[in-house]
Structure formats: C-alpha cells, structure tokens
C-alpha cells in the first residue's frame, strides 16, 4: 500500500497517489506498507533512491542497518507494538533526501500512524525528514518507557503473589514471568536500537541544534531506561528462582508425607505378616486374646513412629 503526504500551510495532508511517479510530485512523506513492485518503481523514480527489500530491514548488523547514498541516507528503526495480543518488533526503513521522507515496513505501526494523525491537525509537526525521524524516535522512547513502567507494576504484582502464595498456581506464575521476561528482552533490543540510531544521526545526519539537543536528551533517557531494564531482568531471574524453589518445597512436602506414611505403616505390616503365616505350630492362634492383642500391637507400632516424628517437628 502506498500513501503520499504533502504539506499545506505546514499541515500534513494525505494525497491521492497511484503507482505513478508523476502523482508523487510535491510529496514530503511517502509511506509504504508491503508495497507492490510497481509502487516501489514509482517511488524509486521519484526519489532517485534505491529501496531495500523488506527482508533486508530485519538484519541486525550495522552494515545492513544504515546506508549512505549520494542523494540521501537510509536508517532502519525497530518499533515494539502489539500484534494479535503479543508484543512484536517490526523494523521500518527510513530513506530521505532533499525531496522527501520514505518509510517502508511490513505492517502498520501505531507510533507512525499516531504521528501522521497528529501532523494533520498540528501545524509544523512535520517540517523535514530529520525532524520527523527525531519526533518518531521520541515517541518510540516514550512508548518503551511506558511499557517498562507497566512491566514493573506487573512484576511487582507477581512478586506479591509468589511470596504471599494466596491460592495461586505457581506453574501459571512461571508462565507469566516468562512473558514478562520476553517483553523486557524486546524492550532492551529496541532501546539499544534507538541508541544506535541516535548516534548515527548525530554523526551523519547533519542535525540542527534543536534536533541535536533532543537527540542528546533521548540518549540520556535510553541510558536510564537500560539501567532500569537491567534491574527488571535481574528481578525476574530472582522471582523465577523463588517460584521454582517454592515448587520444589511443595514437592518435597508431598514426598515427605508419603515417606512418613510408609514408615508409620511398616511395623503394623510386619506384625500382620507374622500373624498371617500359615504354619501348623503357632501358639498365638489358640489364644483367646490373640486377635485383639495383634490389633493393639499394630496400632501401637503405627502410632509410635508418628508420635516420634511429631515431637521432632518433622510433621
């Protein structure tokens, strides 16, 4: 899908564009989502830039992350967002020159759509490609900060559940911890990606003084968030070990009960086995009180280890 935007009185206005380079005239932002081959050719003819394959934007090595062209620059940015209820990282390739900004991605990104909607009602929000990318990175960092705060609250809730152990299933708790650990890892990847992008823009982007200050502020925010992310990751490891420890304790309690039951019933079983033997000469078989005495012996033999374990505090 191809969507082109122009500026009218410093407002971003969508333009009815087709896969024809002539229809892209005066476009300041061209947004491509899983574009068709004819749409890619039209944008390349208009911008004099070679668009990458969407698969290439998923590469993490620096040589694939950035490109410097005679006519402009390319930078790949990772964004974390919900897809069908799960957090997913999607990369966007931003290409820009003196003509326009081009964004290329495989699916719609909420942060991108939010900026475009705001720029349609807010004057001067989109001025030039570098300023637009800087604004997008600010939105990205804010979103990651919000997700980090939500993750902290969720982890704190799970922590109280684990240590209070009020009618919780520890196996489900471990599953929740795994989900939070996955989210924390993705947040960290996006923060590191943002740190790398900002450093590249500071080196090669020819930013204005205002954008340089904004980039430096974001770098400080990323540094703080990475420290907080490390704290959350360490706390998740501790809670996971604690949950596994409690599971082992519960399992040991069950095993201990079975062990004690086996010890308690062992002496009565021995007595019952002795009196259950079918020998011809067994004096006890002719006793009038033989049967009650054997039952009493089994009860005493069973209660004795139980009382002993109870006094030792093993029960």
C-alpha positions as CSV (number, residue, x, y, z in Angstrom):
1,X,0.0,0.0,0.0
2,X,1.3,3.4,-0.9
3,X,0.3,6.6,0.9
4,X,1.7,10.0,0.0
5,X,1.5,13.2,2.1
6,X,2.1,16.8,1.2
7,X,2.4,20.0,3.3
8,X,-0.3,22.6,3.1
9,X,0.1,25.6,5.4
10,X,2.5,23.4,7.5
11,X,-0.2,20.7,8.0
12,X,0.4,17.2,6.7
13,X,-2.3,16.3,4.1
14,X,-2.7,12.9,2.6
15,X,-2.6,12.9,-1.2
16,X,-4.4,10.5,-3.6
17,X,-1.4,8.7,-5.1
18,X,-1.1,5.9,-7.5
19,X,1.8,3.9,-8.7
20,X,2.9,6.7,-11.0
21,X,5.9,8.8,-10.2
22,X,4.2,11.9,-11.6
23,X,1.4,11.6,-9.0
24,X,4.0,11.8,-6.2
25,X,5.1,15.3,-7.1
26,X,5.4,17.6,-4.1
27,X,5.1,14.7,-1.7
28,X,7.1,15.3,1.5
29,X,6.4,11.8,3.0
30,X,5.7,8.6,1.2
31,X,4.6,5.7,3.4
32,X,4.9,2.2,2.0
33,X,3.4,-0.9,3.7
34,X,4.2,-4.2,2.0
35,X,4.4,-2.3,-1.4
36,X,3.8,-3.8,-4.8
37,X,6.6,-3.9,-7.4
38,X,5.1,-1.1,-9.4
39,X,4.7,1.1,-6.3
40,X,8.4,0.6,-5.5
41,X,9.5,1.5,-9.0
42,X,7.3,4.7,-8.9
43,X,8.9,5.8,-5.6
44,X,12.4,5.0,-6.8
45,X,11.9,7.0,-10.0
46,X,10.5,10.0,-8.0
47,X,13.2,10.0,-5.2
48,X,16.3,8.7,-7.1
49,X,16.8,6.3,-4.2
50,X,17.1,2.5,-4.3
51,X,14.6,1.0,-1.9
52,X,15.7,-2.1,0.1
53,X,13.8,-5.4,0.3
54,X,11.6,-5.6,3.4
55,X,13.6,-8.7,4.5
56,X,16.8,-6.7,4.5
57,X,15.4,-4.3,7.1
58,X,15.3,-7.2,9.6
59,X,19.1,-7.6,9.6
60,X,20.8,-6.5,12.8
61,X,24.4,-6.0,11.6
62,X,25.5,-2.3,11.3
63,X,26.3,-2.7,7.6
64,X,22.7,-3.5,6.9
65,X,21.3,-1.1,9.4
66,X,22.4,2.1,7.7
67,X,23.2,3.2,4.2
68,X,24.7,6.4,3.0
69,X,23.7,7.4,-0.6
70,X,25.0,10.4,-2.6
71,X,21.4,11.6,-2.6
72,X,20.5,10.8,1.0
73,X,20.5,8.4,3.9
74,X,18.8,5.2,5.0
75,X,18.2,4.2,8.6
76,X,16.4,1.1,9.9
77,X,14.5,1.6,13.2
78,X,12.8,-1.1,15.4
79,X,9.4,-0.5,16.9
80,X,7.7,-2.6,19.6
81,X,3.9,-2.9,19.3
82,X,1.1,-5.3,19.8
83,X,0.2,-7.8,17.1
84,X,-2.8,-10.1,17.8
85,X,-2.3,-9.7,21.5
86,X,1.5,-10.3,21.5
87,X,4.3,-7.8,21.5
88,X,6.3,-7.9,18.3
89,X,9.3,-6.0,17.0
90,X,8.8,-4.5,13.5
91,X,11.5,-2.7,11.6
92,X,11.0,0.4,9.5
93,X,13.4,1.5,6.8
94,X,13.5,5.3,6.6
95,X,15.1,6.8,3.4
96,X,15.3,10.5,2.9
97,X,16.9,13.1,0.6
98,X,16.2,16.7,-0.2
99,X,12.8,15.8,-1.8
100,X,11.0,13.7,0.8
101,X,10.9,11.1,3.5
102,X,10.2,7.5,2.6
103,X,9.1,4.9,5.2
104,X,9.0,1.2,4.3
105,X,7.7,-1.6,6.5
106,X,5.8,-4.9,6.5
107,X,2.9,-3.9,8.7
108,X,1.2,-0.8,10.1
109,X,3.0,0.8,13.1
110,X,0.9,2.6,15.7
111,X,3.6,5.2,16.5
112,X,3.8,6.1,12.8
113,X,0.1,6.4,12.4
114,X,-0.2,8.5,15.5
115,X,2.4,11.0,14.3
116,X,0.7,11.2,10.9
117,X,-2.7,11.9,12.5
118,X,-1.3,14.5,14.8
119,X,0.6,16.2,11.9
120,X,-2.8,16.5,10.1
121,X,-4.2,18.7,12.9
122,X,-1.0,20.2,14.4
123,X,0.8,22.9,12.4
124,X,4.6,22.5,11.9
125,X,4.8,19.0,13.5
126,X,6.4,17.6,10.3
127,X,8.9,20.0,8.8
128,X,11.7,18.0,7.3
129,X,12.7,14.3,7.3
130,X,15.3,14.5,10.1
131,X,12.9,16.4,12.4
132,X,10.2,13.8,11.6
133,X,12.5,10.9,12.4
134,X,13.6,12.6,15.6
135,X,10.0,13.0,16.6
136,X,9.3,9.4,15.8
137,X,12.2,8.3,18.0
138,X,10.9,10.4,20.8
139,X,7.5,8.6,20.5
140,X,9.3,5.3,20.5
141,X,11.3,6.1,23.7
142,X,8.1,7.3,25.4
143,X,6.3,4.1,24.5
144,X,9.2,1.9,25.7
145,X,9.2,3.9,29.0
146,X,5.5,3.3,29.4
147,X,5.9,-0.4,28.7
148,X,8.8,-0.5,31.3
149,X,6.6,1.1,33.9
150,X,3.8,-1.4,33.2
151,X,6.2,-4.3,33.3
152,X,7.5,-3.1,36.7
153,X,3.9,-3.0,38.1
154,X,3.2,-6.4,36.7
155,X,6.4,-7.9,38.1
156,X,5.7,-6.3,41.5
157,X,2.2,-7.9,41.5
158,X,3.6,-11.3,40.6
159,X,6.2,-10.9,43.4
160,X,3.5,-10.4,46.0
161,X,1.6,-13.4,44.6
162,X,4.7,-15.6,44.9
163,X,5.7,-14.7,48.4
164,X,2.1,-14.5,49.8
165,X,1.1,-17.7,47.9
166,X,-2.6,-16.9,48.3
167,X,-4.4,-19.5,46.2
168,X,-2.0,-19.2,43.2
169,X,-0.8,-21.9,40.8
170,X,3.0,-21.5,40.7
171,X,3.1,-23.1,37.2
172,X,0.9,-20.3,35.9
173,X,3.1,-17.7,37.7
174,X,6.2,-19.1,35.9
175,X,4.4,-18.7,32.6
176,X,3.6,-15.0,33.5
177,X,7.2,-14.5,34.4
178,X,8.3,-15.9,31.1
179,X,6.0,-13.5,29.2
180,X,7.4,-10.5,31.2
181,X,11.0,-11.7,30.5
182,X,10.2,-11.9,26.8
183,X,8.8,-8.3,26.9
184,X,11.8,-7.0,28.9
185,X,14.1,-8.5,26.4
186,X,12.3,-6.9,23.4
187,X,12.3,-3.5,25.2
188,X,16.0,-3.8,25.7
189,X,16.6,-4.6,22.0
190,X,14.5,-1.6,20.9
191,X,16.4,0.7,23.4
192,X,19.7,-0.5,22.1
193,X,18.5,0.0,18.5
194,X,17.3,3.6,19.4
195,X,20.7,4.3,21.0
196,X,22.5,3.1,17.8
197,X,20.1,5.1,15.6
198,X,20.6,8.4,17.5
199,X,24.4,8.0,17.4
200,X,24.3,7.5,13.7
201,X,22.1,10.6,13.2
202,X,24.4,12.7,15.4
203,X,27.4,11.5,13.3
204,X,25.9,11.6,9.8
205,X,22.5,13.3,9.9
206,X,23.6,17.0,9.9
207,X,21.1,17.7,12.6
208,X,20.1,21.2,13.6
209,X,21.0,22.5,17.1
210,X,17.4,21.8,18.3
211,X,17.5,18.2,17.0
212,X,20.9,17.7,18.5
213,X,19.6,18.7,21.9
214,X,16.6,16.4,21.5
215,X,18.8,13.5,20.5
216,X,21.1,14.0,23.4
217,X,18.1,14.1,25.8
218,X,16.9,10.9,24.3
219,X,20.3,9.3,24.7
220,X,20.2,10.1,28.5
221,X,16.7,8.7,28.7
222,X,17.8,5.5,27.0
223,X,20.7,5.2,29.4
224,X,18.3,5.5,32.4
225,X,15.8,3.0,30.8
226,X,18.6,0.5,30.1
227,X,19.6,0.6,33.7
228,X,16.0,0.1,34.8
229,X,15.7,-2.7,32.3
230,X,18.7,-4.5,33.8
231,X,17.1,-4.2,37.2
232,X,13.8,-5.7,36.0
233,X,15.7,-8.5,34.3
234,X,17.6,-9.4,37.5
235,X,14.4,-9.2,39.5
236,X,12.7,-11.6,37.0
237,X,15.6,-14.1,37.5
238,X,15.2,-13.8,41.2
239,X,11.4,-14.4,41.1
240,X,11.8,-17.3,38.7
241,X,14.3,-19.0,41.0
242,X,12.0,-18.2,44.0
243,X,9.0,-19.7,42.2
244,X,11.0,-22.8,41.3
245,X,12.2,-23.1,44.9
246,X,8.6,-23.0,46.2
247,X,7.6,-25.7,43.7
248,X,10.4,-27.9,45.0
249,X,9.4,-27.2,48.6
250,X,5.8,-28.2,47.8
251,X,7.0,-31.4,46.0
252,X,9.3,-32.2,49.0
253,X,6.3,-31.9,51.3
254,X,4.4,-34.4,49.3
255,X,7.3,-36.8,49.2
256,X,7.8,-36.4,52.9
257,X,4.2,-37.3,53.6
258,X,4.5,-40.4,51.6
259,X,7.7,-41.3,53.3
260,X,6.3,-40.9,56.7
261,X,3.1,-42.8,55.8
262,X,5.3,-45.7,54.6
263,X,7.3,-45.6,57.9
264,X,4.2,-45.5,60.0
265,X,2.6,-48.5,58.3
266,X,5.7,-50.6,58.1
267,X,5.7,-52.0,61.7
268,X,1.9,-52.9,61.6
269,X,2.6,-54.6,58.2
270,X,5.3,-56.7,59.7
271,X,3.1,-57.7,62.6
272,X,0.2,-58.6,60.3
273,X,2.6,-60.5,58.1
274,X,3.9,-62.6,61.0
275,X,0.4,-63.5,62.2
276,X,-0.7,-64.1,58.7
277,X,1.7,-67.0,58.2
278,X,0.1,-70.5,57.8
279,X,2.3,-72.7,60.0
280,X,0.8,-75.6,61.9
281,X,2.5,-74.8,65.1
282,X,1.7,-71.2,66.1
283,X,0.8,-70.9,69.8
284,X,-0.8,-67.5,69.3
285,X,-3.5,-69.0,67.1
286,X,-5.1,-70.7,70.1
287,X,-5.1,-67.7,72.4
288,X,-8.4,-66.2,73.2
289,X,-7.0,-62.7,73.2
290,X,-4.6,-63.3,70.3
291,X,-6.6,-61.4,67.7
292,X,-7.2,-58.2,69.9
293,X,-3.6,-58.2,71.0
294,X,-2.4,-58.4,67.4
295,X,-4.6,-55.4,66.5
296,X,-3.4,-53.5,69.6
297,X,0.2,-54.3,68.7
298,X,-0.3,-53.0,65.1
299,X,-1.9,-49.7,66.4
300,X,0.9,-49.2,68.9
301,X,3.6,-49.9,66.3
302,X,2.0,-47.4,63.9
303,X,1.4,-44.6,66.5
304,X,4.9,-44.9,67.9
305,X,6.8,-43.5,64.9
306,X,4.1,-41.0,64.3
307,X,4.4,-39.6,67.8
308,X,8.2,-39.6,67.4
309,X,8.1,-37.7,64.2
310,X,5.6,-35.2,65.7
311,X,7.9,-34.4,68.6
312,X,10.9,-34.0,66.3
313,X,8.9,-31.4,64.3
314,X,9.1,-33.4,61.1
315,X,5.3,-33.2,60.7
